[in-house]
Amino acid sequence: MLTCKELVAHSSDYLDGQLNLRGRLAVCAHLALCGHCRRFIRQMRLSQAVLRQLDKPVSAELDALASRLAETRRELP
């Protein structure tokens, strides 16, 4: 059975459907017994859903802000 640390390491592949059958079964078996990891996976799913809902202009605005901050930082002594 997977440890919690191993589950976290495989969580992105699990959520993206990229694990093979054996990997999915191992994750499911661990989740059946571990409430902490079930909560972690729920939080990861929620995070993915929120990120999918973000508008593209928001992302572009964040990129512009990051560029301005990097430029300002370079100008500092």
C-alpha positions as CSV (number, residue, x, y, z in Angstrom):
1,M,0.0,0.0,0.0
2,L,1.1,3.6,-0.7
3,T,2.3,5.9,2.1
4,C,0.9,9.4,2.3
5,K,4.1,10.8,0.9
6,E,3.9,8.4,-2.1
7,L,0.3,9.4,-2.7
8,V,1.2,13.1,-2.7
9,A,3.9,12.3,-5.2
10,H,1.4,10.5,-7.5
11,S,-1.5,12.9,-6.9
12,S,-1.1,15.0,-10.1
13,D,-0.9,11.9,-12.3
14,Y,-3.9,10.4,-10.5
15,L,-6.0,13.6,-11.0
16,D,-4.9,13.9,-14.6
17,G,-5.8,10.3,-15.3
18,Q,-2.2,9.4,-16.2
19,L,-1.7,6.4,-13.8
20,N,-1.9,2.9,-15.0
21,L,-4.5,0.5,-13.5
22,R,-2.1,-0.7,-10.8
23,G,-1.3,2.9,-9.8
24,R,-5.0,3.9,-9.7
25,L,-5.8,0.9,-7.6
26,A,-3.0,1.7,-5.2
27,V,-4.2,5.3,-4.8
28,C,-7.8,4.2,-4.4
29,A,-6.8,1.7,-1.7
30,H,-4.9,4.3,0.2
31,L,-7.7,6.8,-0.1
32,A,-10.2,4.3,1.2
33,L,-8.2,4.1,4.5
34,C,-6.8,7.6,4.8
35,G,-9.0,10.6,5.6
36,H,-6.2,13.1,5.4
37,C,-5.3,12.1,1.9
38,R,-8.9,12.1,0.8
39,R,-9.1,15.7,2.0
40,F,-5.9,16.5,0.2
41,I,-7.2,15.1,-3.1
42,R,-10.5,17.0,-2.6
43,Q,-8.5,20.2,-2.1
44,M,-6.4,19.4,-5.2
45,R,-9.6,18.9,-7.3
46,L,-11.0,22.1,-6.0
47,S,-7.8,24.0,-6.9
48,Q,-7.9,22.5,-10.4
49,A,-11.5,23.6,-10.8
50,V,-10.8,27.1,-9.6
51,L,-7.8,27.5,-11.9
52,R,-9.9,26.3,-14.9
53,Q,-12.5,29.0,-14.1
54,L,-10.0,31.8,-14.2
55,D,-10.4,34.1,-17.2
56,K,-7.5,34.4,-19.6
57,P,-7.4,38.2,-19.2
58,V,-6.7,37.7,-15.5
59,S,-3.7,35.5,-16.4
60,A,-2.4,38.1,-18.8
61,E,-2.8,40.8,-16.2
62,L,-0.8,38.7,-13.7
63,D,1.9,38.2,-16.3
64,A,2.1,41.9,-16.9
65,L,2.3,42.6,-13.1
66,A,5.0,40.0,-12.7
67,S,7.0,41.6,-15.5
68,R,6.7,45.0,-14.0
69,L,7.8,43.7,-10.6
70,A,10.8,42.0,-12.1
71,E,11.7,45.2,-13.9
72,T,11.4,47.2,-10.7
73,R,13.5,44.7,-8.8
74,R,16.3,44.9,-11.4
75,E,16.3,48.7,-11.1
76,L,16.9,48.5,-7.3
77,P,20.4,48.9,-6.0
